[in-house]
Amino acid sequence: MKTKYVIYCALIALATFSVPASADMVGDANNDNRITTADSALALQMSVGSIPPDIERVDVSGDGKVSSLDALMILMLVQKTQVRVNPHPLDVISGTFDATIDIYNVVDLDSGTFDLSFDSSVVNVIDVGNGWVNDTYMRIDEWKFVDSDTIRVSFKCTGDHAVSGSGYLATINFAVTGGDTSVLDISDGLLIGVTAEEIPALWFDSDVMVGVPVTVNAPEVALVTLGTFNATIDIGNVLNLNAGQFDLSFDSSVVNVTNVENGLVNDTTMRIDEWWFMDSGTIRVVSSFPLPYTVSGSGYLAVVTFAITGSPGDTSVLDISNGTLAGMPSDGATDTGEIPAIWMDDEVAVGVPVTVNAPDVVSGTFDVTIDIESVVDLAAGQFDLSFNSSVVNATDLDDIDDIYNMTG
């Protein structure tokens, strides 16, 4: 038994201290961008089945499951210093923004260095400012470009003593250079303690999405019995939008566009100037306001009406591409410029309606049917039916007619 215990602990230590220098934040069970004892507690709940397991976030051991070993390994990670790239804000951004290099649980930090890489076609560094750890400035001694996509930063604790606690090592100021997603990859990190020895640490990257989100919003399932459905082209938090255009592609053997109507952004109509078929499976849509009018806020650029041309079970991606948003500067200038945007697709499936059919008012016992319409070549199926057992309860199931007999 003692031998097994020693081996088990050795495996834990090996896995814990072999975390790569720049890793995804595996172990952050509650997704708060830190690894704490709360994450270990959640992992333990997952391991015993109290809550659903999150393999991607909590499988620290890499064995494809969440177990008590993961909970213990997370608990060990809590004791280590953590450094994370933290862009502000965390959602879609434009113009300029800051990213702090956050640090947690450091002891006797004196100085350090790190490299930060990024996609310069999306964002680029303008400046690097001092950090702040436990009421003490972390002075930026030097920062420079190693290449067009990487900077190197050196910092040192001000004052006569090293610092312990949490805060941020530096503030990185970025300018947006295009609409897309960039990894902010921190690497070659080194923390030096007051005794000139290296402080072991976990280093975590981050992603930043730059641009206004434009999303195809379609029903998950389009009911074949209805024959048509609408998809909106949603937009969020746009500033000074004047015009735009996009292409929308689809599988015309499954769905086909029959009309495109005006959008609505912040209670203002987004006029559809024209739309046409580029080919049998792609339309182009152009919308605008006459200058100098603009709109800011959220809503949808257009409503696209589809006819269902396929059969139940067919699916089609609704692929938005070649999108452009034009805006006007808020200072009143008449020149328009492109607004960076992230364009996101959707998918729709053609299905048949399956409906719970129960009486509005009941007493004693009653029957509920699970109705289905216009199905073709059905061989089998399954479903879950949930209810408030303090009000009604299932007593029987007719295997032939799919009928629930319920009492309440």
Secondary structure, 3 states (H helix, E strand, C coil): CHHHHHHHHHHHHHHHHCCCCEECCCCCCCCCCCCCHHHHHHHHHHHCCCCCCCHHHHCCCCCCCCCHHHHHHHHHHHCCEEEEEEEECCCCECCEEEEEEEEEEEEEEEEEEEEEECCCCCEEEEEEEEEEECCEEEEEEEEEEEECCEEEEEEEECCCCCEEEEEEEEEEEEEECCCEEEEEEEEEEEEEECCCCECCEEEECEEEEECEEEEEECCCEEECCCCEEEEEEEEEEEEEEEEEEEEEECCCCCEEEEEEEEEEECCEEEEEEEEEEEECCEEEEEEECCCCCCEEEEEEEEEEEEEECCCCCCEEEEEEEEEEEEECCCCCCCCCEECCEEEECEEEEEECCEEEECCCCCCCEEEEEEEECCCCCCCCCCCCCCCCCCCCEEEEEECCCCEEEEEC
